[in-house]
Amino acid sequence: MPKKTAYAGYPSAVMYKGPAKKGPVQHLLWGDWLQVNRERRDGWCQAHSRGEDGWLRKESIQPDRLLEVVFVDIGQGDGCLVVTPQDRHIVIDAGEGDNMYRFLRWRYGGFRKKRTFEAAVISHPDQDHYGGFASLFGDENVTFNVVYHNGIVERTGRNSLGQRSKSGRASYLTHLVASRDELKDFLGVPSRWKGKKYPTMLHGALASGRVVDCLMLSLADGFVPGYGPEGDLSMQLLGPVTEPDGRGAPRLRWLGNVGKTKNGHSIVLRLQYRDVSVLLGGDLNIPAENLLLGYHTGMAMPPKTAEQERLVIEAARPIFEVDIAKACHHGSADFSDVYLRATNPIATVISSGDDEPHAHPRADALGAIGRWSRGGRPLIFSTELARSAKESINHPYVLRHDLREAQKQIEQAATPAAKKRAQKRFDKLLGRIDRSIAVYGAINVRTDGHSVVIAQKLERPRSKAKKWDIYQLEPMGNGPLRYVSKY
């Protein structure tokens, strides 16, 4: 039979050395890519996946690709990769350092071949969300069809987010950058932005020619282009809320200071794949959550009585309630209980770092997330807890020494061949770090639009047949999803 592409079945599949379960060689997560080379009449299939060749039962294989959302351990900050059932790839935030770049290098074969991503989404211009894109935009083999952002571009001078105007009691940012042409016009005067990291990065991305377009997204757009409500997979925009001036020009409300304003106007995405929903809310804070809830419900925020609170939550849930939510602002204490109750998820993913001054996730945030999530055993995942460098890199000091020596050999190579050998060794060593981030620090969400698997790789698996810690969400008849506990 000719070779064919397939995917590991629900909730996971074990690959063996030979038919009849002769020694496990690989534990595959639901949706993992497979190349099926041979099928036998007894139901065993010979296949290749995750660098291994082995045998699986035919019922452990499925023909259809899933929706995949990978929350990457990028340290302090946010970063996730979305892979659609149509094999389109979108990076939503990329952290501050190069963790996202290293994860994607591991995922896409070191970018040895050209890779085009459908989109980069920068939820807002805070460095722990956009900084990691600099490495991606700088790689000659990486292209993005479009960069989406919230319209705020930092600049020099006293008004670092742009000019403001007052209307009644509210103040608004008025100089938003909505299109590629507007961004080019802004960047065309370097004195406006010189020394600011965010516009410097965008300038380099456009100048490289590897970023094709750049557009602002807001609630006014309704949906991310190409992901409207008519398809199986939609990406609805719930924020930021733009409030047009008298001439119809978009404005963003000033939320008290620079930090709260640029964080609070994060791009808020609601992904809906068939019956399963995911909410990505950037770094929303209390003023922003009140603004969002007030706009979407038409009610005064914050509510002043318990009855008003109940009515707001009741009105907001058809819009904000989801199955899986990314915790806003890395588990910060700057959250609204009303907003949490409106989202009412089964599972929450917190993206936070080990080396940071904020003590994220905060104890009260963890308590509130558990209290206001649905089900008897709500799930809380943390990229910070999913990986420990000590266990995933057994001898970090040795690795650091070897990297320095390999770099020295590259610099001192006497011939092109010697330099090539030294570079190959350096790349192999670097791959160990890439793999550490990719394998052990990621929270993997996979769904066919009906059931969900949320999984993280075990750092010290007991056997090759159990490498994943897996949580399953399944529908209750025709009703909502529920967590299916092993116990």
For each residue, the residues with C-beta under 8 A, 3 or more apart:
1: 4 38 39
2:
3: 35 36 37
4: 1 35 36
5: 33 34 35 36
6: 34 35 36 47 61 62 63
7: 30 31 32 33 34 61 62 63 64 65 66
8: 12 13 28 29 30 31 32 34 49 56 60 61 62
9: 13 30 59 60 61 62
10: 30 62 448 451 453
11: 30 453 470 472
12: 8 27 28 29 30 453 455 468 470
13: 8 9 27 28 30 32 56 57 60 61
14: 21 24 26 27 28 56 60 465
15: 24 25 26 27 28 47 49 52 54 55 56
16: 19 20 21 22 23 24 25 54 55 56
17: 22 23 24 25 54 55
18: 22 23 55
19: 16 22 40 42 44 55
20: 16 44
21: 14 16 24
22: 16 17 18 19 55
23: 16 17 18
24: 14 15 16 17 21 27 463 464 465
25: 15 16 17 52 53 54 464
26: 14 15 49 50 52 54 464 467
27: 12 13 14 15 24 461 464 465 466 467 468
28: 8 12 13 14 15 32 34 49 50 56
29: 8 12 32 444 446 453 455 468 470
30: 7 8 9 10 11 12 13 66 446 453
31: 7 8 65 66 68 446 453
32: 7 8 13 28 29 49 50
33: 5 7 49
34: 5 6 7 8 28 47 48 49 56 61
35: 3 4 5 6 47 48 49
36: 3 4 5 6 39 45 46 47 61
37: 3 46 47 48
38: 1 45 46
39: 1 36 44 45 46 58
40: 19 43 44 45 46
41:
42: 19
43: 40 57 58 59
44: 19 20 39 40 55 56 57 58
45: 36 38 39 40 55 56 57 58 61
46: 36 37 38 39 40 53 54 55
47: 6 15 34 35 36 37 53 54 55 56 61
48: 34 35 37 52 53
49: 8 15 26 28 32 33 34 35 52 54
50: 26 28 32
51:
52: 15 25 26 48 49
53: 25 46 47 48
54: 15 16 17 25 26 46 47 49
55: 15 16 17 18 19 22 44 45 46 47
56: 8 13 14 15 16 28 34 44 45 47 60 61
57: 13 43 44 45 60 61
58: 39 43 44 45 61
59: 9 43
60: 8 9 13 14 56 57
61: 6 7 8 9 13 34 36 45 47 56 57 58
62: 6 7 8 9 10
63: 6 7
64: 7 85 448
65: 7 31 85 86 87
66: 7 30 31 85 446 447 448
67: 82 83 84 85 233 271 273 276 446 447 448 449
68: 31 81 82 83 444 445 446
69: 80 81 82 271 278 324 444 445 446
70: 80 81 83 442 443 444 445
71: 79 80 326 349 351 381 383 442 443 444 445
72: 79 80 81 95 99 100 103 383 437 438 441 442
73: 99 351 383 384 386 387 437 440 441 442
74: 77 78 79 94 95 96 97 99 100 103 132 351 353 383
75: 95 96 97 99 128 353 354 355 356
76: 95 96 128 330 352 353 355 356 358 360
77: 74 93 95 96 127 128 129 131 132 330 351 353
78: 74 92 93 95 123 128 129 282 283 326 330 351
79: 71 72 74 91 92 93 94 95 99 100 103 129 132 351
80: 69 70 71 72 91 92 93 280 326 351
81: 68 69 70 72 89 90 91 92 103 104 107
82: 67 68 69 89 90 91 92 271
83: 67 68 70 87 88 89 90
84: 67 87 88 89 90 233
85: 64 65 66 67 232 233 273
86: 65 233
87: 65 83 84
88: 83 84 118
89: 81 82 83 84 115 117 118
90: 81 82 83 84 117 118 119 120 121
91: 79 80 81 82 94 100 104 117 119 120 121 133 136 144
92: 78 79 80 81 82 120 121 123 269 280
93: 77 78 79 80 121 122 123 129 130 132 282
94: 74 79 91 100 101 120 129 130 131 132 133 136
95: 72 74 75 76 77 78 79 99 100 128 129 131 132
96: 74 75 76 77 127 128 129 131 132
97: 74 75 131 132
98: 101 102 132 135
99: 72 73 74 75 79 95 102 103 132 437 441
100: 72 74 79 91 94 95 103 104 132 133 135 136
101: 94 98 104 105 132 135 136 139
102: 98 99 105 106 430 433 434 437 438
103: 72 74 79 81 99 100 106 107 434 437 438 441 442
104: 81 91 100 101 107 108 111 136
105: 101 102 108 110 111 434
106: 102 103 110 431 434 435 437 438
107: 81 103 104 438
108: 104 105 111 113 115
109: 112 113
110: 105 106 427 431
111: 104 105 108 115 139 141 142
112: 109 141
113: 108 109 141
114: 141 142 143
115: 89 108 111 141 142 143
116: 143 144 145
117: 89 90 91 120 142 143 144 145
118: 88 89 90 144 145 146
119: 90 91 144 145 146 147 148 224
120: 90 91 92 94 117 133 136 144 146 147 148 211
121: 90 91 92 93 147 148 149 217 267 269
122: 93 125 129 130 133 147 148 149 150 267
123: 78 92 93 129 150 266 267 280 282 283
124: 129 149 150 152 262 263 265 266 267 282 283
125: 122 129 130 149 150 152 153 154 198 262
126: 129 130 262 263 283
127: 77 96 130 131 197 198
128: 75 76 77 78 95 96 131
129: 77 78 79 93 94 95 96 122 123 124 125 126 282 283
130: 93 94 122 125 126 127 133 198 201
131: 77 94 95 96 97 127 128 134 197 201
132: 74 77 79 93 94 95 96 97 98 99 100 101 135 136
133: 91 94 100 120 122 130 136 137 201 205
134: 131 137 138 201 204
135: 98 100 101 132 138 139
136: 91 94 100 101 104 120 132 133 139 142 144
137: 133 134 142 144 201 204 205 208 210 211
138: 134 135 204 208
139: 101 111 135 136 142
140: 210
141: 111 112 113 114 115
142: 111 114 115 117 136 137 139 210
143: 114 115 116 117 210 211 212
144: 91 116 117 118 119 120 136 137 147 205 210 211 212
145: 116 117 118 119 212 213
146: 118 119 120 211 212 213 214 215 225
147: 119 120 121 122 144 202 205 211 213 214 215
148: 119 120 121 122 214 215 216 217 224 267
149: 121 122 124 125 152 153 177 214 215 216 217 267
150: 122 123 124 125 216 217 218 240 252 262 265 266 267
151: 176 177 178 216 218 240 242 250 252
152: 124 125 149 161 162 173 176 177 252 261 262 265
153: 125 149 162 177 183 186 193 198 199 202
154: 125 160 161 193 196 197 198 199 262
155: 159 160 161 162 186 192 193 196 199
156: 160 191 192 193 194 195 196
157: 160
158:
159: 155 162 163 164
160: 154 155 156 157 196 258
161: 152 154 155 173 258 261 262
162: 152 153 155 159 173 174 175 176
163: 159 173 174 175
164: 159 171 172 173 174 254
165: 171 172 174 245 251
166: 170 171 172
167: 170 171 172 245
168:
169:
170: 166 167 253 254
171: 164 165 166 167 253 254
172: 164 165 166 167 243 245 251 252 253 254
173: 152 161 162 163 164 176 251 252 253 254 261
174: 162 163 164 165 245 249 251
175: 162 163
176: 151 152 162 173 216 242 250 251 252
177: 149 151 152 153 182 183 186 216
178: 151 182 215 216 250
179: 182 183 214 215 216
180: 183 184 206 213 214 215
181: 184 185
182: 177 178 179 185 186
183: 153 177 179 180 186 187 202 206 214
184: 180 181 187 188 206
185: 181 182 188
186: 153 155 177 182 183 189 192 193 199
187: 183 184 190 192 193 199 202 203 206
188: 184 185
189: 186 192
190: 187 193 194
191: 156 194
192: 155 156 186 187 189 199
193: 153 154 155 156 186 187 190 196 199 200 203
194: 156 190 191
195: 156 200
196: 154 155 156 160 193 199 200
197: 127 131 154 200 201
198: 125 127 130 153 154 201 202
199: 153 154 155 186 187 192 193 196 202 203
200: 193 195 196 197 203 204
201: 130 131 133 134 137 197 198 204 205
202: 147 153 183 187 198 199 205 206 214
203: 187 193 199 200 206 207
204: 134 137 138 200 201 207 208
205: 133 137 144 147 201 202 208 210 211 214
206: 180 183 184 187 202 203 209 211 214
207: 203 204
208: 137 138 204 205 211
209: 206
210: 137 140 142 143 144 205
211: 120 137 143 144 146 147 205 206 208 214
212: 143 144 145 146
213: 145 146 147 180
214: 146 147 148 149 179 180 183 202 205 206 211
215: 146 147 148 149 178 179 180 225
216: 148 149 150 151 176 177 178 179 250
217: 121 148 149 150 221 224 237 267
218: 150 151 221 237 239 240 241 242 250 267
219: 222 237 238 239 240 241 242 295
220: 242 250
221: 217 218 224 225 237
222: 219 228 236 237
223: 227 228 229 234 235 236 237
224: 119 148 217 221 227 235 237 269
225: 146 215 221
226:
227: 223 224 231 233 234 235
228: 222 223 231 234
229: 223 234 236
230:
231: 227 228 234
232: 85 273 274 449
233: 67 84 85 86 227 271 272 273
234: 223 227 228 229 231 271 272
235: 223 224 227 269 270 271 272
236: 222 223 229 269 270 272
237: 217 218 219 221 222 223 224 267 268 269 270
238: 219 268 269 270 279 292 296 319 320
239: 218 219 265 266 267 268 281 284 288 292
240: 150 151 218 219 252 264 265 266 267 268 288
241: 218 219 252 253 265 291 292 295
242: 151 176 218 219 220 250 251 252
243: 172 250 251 252 253
244: 247 248 249 250 251
245: 165 167 172 174 248 249 251
246:
247: 244
248: 244 245
249: 174 244 245
250: 151 176 178 216 218 220 242 243 244
251: 165 172 173 174 176 242 243 244 245
252: 150 151 152 172 173 176 240 241 242 243 261 265
253: 170 171 172 173 241 243 261 291
254: 164 170 171 172 173 261
255: 260 261 264 265 285 287 288 291
256: 260 261 287
257: 260 261
258: 160 161 261 262
259: 262 263
260: 255 256 257 263 264 285 287 288
261: 152 161 173 252 253 254 255 256 257 258 264 265
262: 124 125 126 150 152 154 161 258 259 265
263: 124 126 259 260 266 282 283 284 285 288 329
264: 240 255 260 261 283 284 285 287 288 291
265: 124 150 152 239 240 241 252 255 261 262 288
266: 123 124 150 239 240 263 281 282 283 284 288 328
267: 121 122 123 124 148 149 150 217 218 237 239 240 282
268: 237 238 239 240 279 280 281 282 284 292
269: 92 121 224 235 236 237 238 279 280
270: 235 236 237 238 277 278 279 280 319 320 322
271: 67 69 82 233 234 235 277 278 279 280
272: 233 234 235 236 276 277
273: 67 85 232 233 276 277 447 449
274: 232 448 449 450
275: 449 450 475 481
276: 67 272 273 323 324 447 449 450 452 481
277: 270 271 272 273 321 322 323 324
278: 69 270 271 322 323 324 325 326 445
279: 238 268 269 270 271 320 322 324 325 326 343 345
280: 80 92 123 268 269 270 271 326
281: 239 266 268 284 325 326 328
282: 78 93 123 124 129 263 266 267 268 328 329
283: 78 123 124 126 129 263 264 266 328 329 330 332
284: 239 263 264 266 268 281 288 289 292 328 329 335 339
285: 255 260 263 264 288 289 328 329 332 334 335
286: 289 290 334 335 336
287: 255 256 260 264 290 291
288: 239 240 255 260 263 264 265 266 284 285 291 292
289: 284 285 286 292 293 328 335 336 338 339
290: 286 287 293 294 301 302 336
291: 241 253 255 264 287 288 294 295 301
292: 238 239 241 268 284 288 289 295 296 339
293: 289 290 296 297 299 301 312 316 320 336 338 339 342
294: 290 291 297 298 299 300 301
295: 219 241 291 292 298
296: 238 292 293 315 316 319 320
297: 293 294 312 315 316
298: 294 295 315
299: 293 294 303 308 311 312 315
300: 294 303 304 308
301: 290 291 293 294 312 338
302: 290 336 338
303: 299 300 308 309 311 312 338
304: 300 308
305: 308 309
306: 309 310
307: 310 311
308: 299 300 303 304 305 311 312
309: 303 305 306 312 313 338
310: 306 307 313 314
311: 299 303 307 308 314 315
312: 293 297 299 301 303 308 309 315 316 338 342
313: 309 310 316 317 338 341 342
314: 310 311 317
315: 296 297 298 299 311 312 318
316: 293 296 297 312 313 319 320 321 338 342
317: 313 314 320 321 342 344
318: 315 321
319: 238 270 296 316 342
320: 238 270 279 293 296 316 317 339 342 343 344
321: 277 316 317 318 342 343 344 345
322: 270 277 278 279 325 343 344 345
323: 276 277 278 345 346 347 452 473 480 481
324: 69 276 277 278 279 345 346 347 348 349 445 452 454
325: 278 279 281 322 343 345 347 348 349
326: 71 78 80 278 279 280 281 348 349 350 351
327: 330 331 348 349 350 351 361 365 369
328: 266 281 282 283 284 285 289 332 335
329: 263 282 283 284 285 332 334 335 360
330: 76 77 78 283 327 350 351 352 353 358 360 361
331: 327 350 352 360 361 362 365 366 369 382
332: 283 285 328 329 335 358 360 361 362 365
333: 362 364 365
334: 285 286 329
335: 284 285 286 289 328 329 332 339 340 365 368
336: 286 289 290 293 302 339 340
337: 340 341 368 372
338: 289 293 301 302 303 309 312 313 316 341 342
339: 284 289 292 293 320 335 336 342 343
340: 335 336 337 343 344 368 369 372
341: 313 337 338 344 372
342: 293 312 313 316 317 319 320 321 338 339
343: 279 320 321 322 325 339 340
344: 317 320 321 322 340 341 372 373 374
345: 279 321 322 323 324 325 348 373 374 378
346: 323 324 373 374 375 378 379 473 481 482 483
347: 323 324 325 373 378 379 380 381 452 454 471 473 483
348: 324 325 326 327 345 369 373 378 379 380 381
349: 71 324 325 326 327 381 382 383 443 445
350: 326 327 330 331 360 361 380 381 382 383 384
351: 71 73 74 77 78 79 80 326 327 330 382 383
352: 76 330 331 356 360 361 382 383 384
353: 74 75 76 77 330 356 360 384
354: 75 384
355: 75 76
356: 75 76 352 353 360
357:
358: 76 330 332 362
359: 362
360: 76 329 330 331 332 350 352 353 356 365 384
361: 327 330 331 332 350 352 365 366 382 384
362: 331 332 333 358 359 365 366
363: 366 367
364: 333 367 368
365: 327 331 332 333 335 360 361 362 368 369
366: 331 361 362 363 369 370 380
367: 363 364 370 371
368: 335 337 340 364 365 371 372
369: 327 331 340 348 365 366 372 373 378 380
370: 366 367 373 378 380
371: 367 368
372: 337 340 341 344 368 369
373: 344 345 346 347 348 369 370 378 379 380
374: 344 345 346 378
375: 346 378 482 483
376:
377: 483 485
378: 345 346 347 348 369 370 373 374 375 483
379: 346 347 348 373 454 471 483
380: 347 348 350 366 369 370 373
381: 71 347 348 349 350 385 386 443 454 456
382: 331 349 350 351 352 361 385 386
383: 71 72 73 74 349 350 351 352 386 387 441 442 443
384: 73 350 352 353 354 360 361 387
385: 381 382
386: 73 381 382 383 440 441 442 443 456 457
387: 73 383 384 392 436 437 440 441 459
388: 391 392 440 459
389: 392 393 396 436
390: 393 396
391: 388 394 440 459 460
392: 387 388 389 436 439 440 459
393: 389 390 396 399 432 433 436
394: 391
395: 398 399
396: 389 390 393 399 400
397: 400 401
398: 395 401 402
399: 393 395 396 402 403 429 432 433
400: 396 397 403 404
401: 397 398 404 405
402: 398 399 405 406 429
403: 399 400 406 407 426 429 430
404: 400 401 407 408
405: 401 402 408 409
406: 402 403 409 410 422 425 426 429
407: 403 404 410 411 426
408: 404 405 411 412
409: 405 406 412 413 418 422 425 426
410: 406 407 413 419 422 423 426
411: 407 408
412: 408 409
413: 409 410 416 418 419 421 422
414: 418
415: 418 419
416: 413 419 420
417: 420 421
418: 409 413 414 415 421 422
419: 410 413 415 416 422 423
420: 416 417 423 424
421: 413 417 418 424 425
422: 406 409 410 413 418 419 425 426
423: 410 419 420 426 427
424: 420 421 427 428
425: 406 409 421 422 428 429
426: 403 406 407 409 410 422 423 429 430
427: 110 423 424 430 431
428: 424 425 431 432
429: 399 402 403 406 425 426 432 433
430: 102 403 426 427 433 434
431: 106 110 427 428 434 435
432: 393 399 428 429 435 436
433: 102 393 399 429 430 436 437
434: 102 103 105 106 430 431 437 438
435: 106 431 432 438 439
436: 387 389 392 393 432 433 439 440 441
437: 72 73 99 102 103 106 387 433 434 440 441 442
438: 72 102 103 106 107 434 435 441 442
439: 392 435 436 442 457
440: 73 386 387 388 391 392 436 437 456 457 459
441: 72 73 99 103 383 386 387 436 437 438
442: 70 71 72 73 103 383 386 437 438 439 456 457
443: 70 71 349 381 383 386 454 455 456
444: 29 68 69 70 71 453 454 455 456
445: 68 69 70 71 278 324 349 452 453 454
446: 29 30 31 66 67 68 69 452 453 455
447: 66 67 273 276 450 451 452 453
448: 10 64 66 67 274 451
449: 67 232 273 274 275 276
450: 274 275 276 447 475
451: 10 447 448 472 473 474 475 481
452: 276 323 324 347 445 446 447 472 473 474 481
453: 10 11 12 29 30 31 444 445 446 447 470 471 472 473
454: 324 347 379 381 443 444 445 470 471 473
455: 12 29 443 444 446 468 469 470 471
456: 381 386 440 442 443 444 468 469
457: 386 439 440 442 467 468 469
458: 461 466 467 468 469
459: 387 388 391 392 440
460: 391
461: 27 458 464 466 467
462: 466
463: 24 466
464: 24 25 26 27 461 467
465: 14 24 27
466: 27 458 461 462 463
467: 26 27 457 458 461 464
468: 12 27 29 455 456 457 458
469: 455 456 457 458
470: 11 12 29 453 454 455
471: 347 379 453 454 455 483
472: 11 451 452 453 483 484
473: 323 346 347 451 452 453 454 481 482 483 484
474: 451 452 481 482 484
475: 275 450 451 478 479 480 481 482
476: 479 480 481 482
477:
478: 475
479: 475 476
480: 323 475 476
481: 275 276 323 346 451 452 473 474 475 476
482: 346 375 473 474 475 476
483: 346 347 375 377 378 379 471 472 473
484: 472 473 474
485: 377
486:
487:
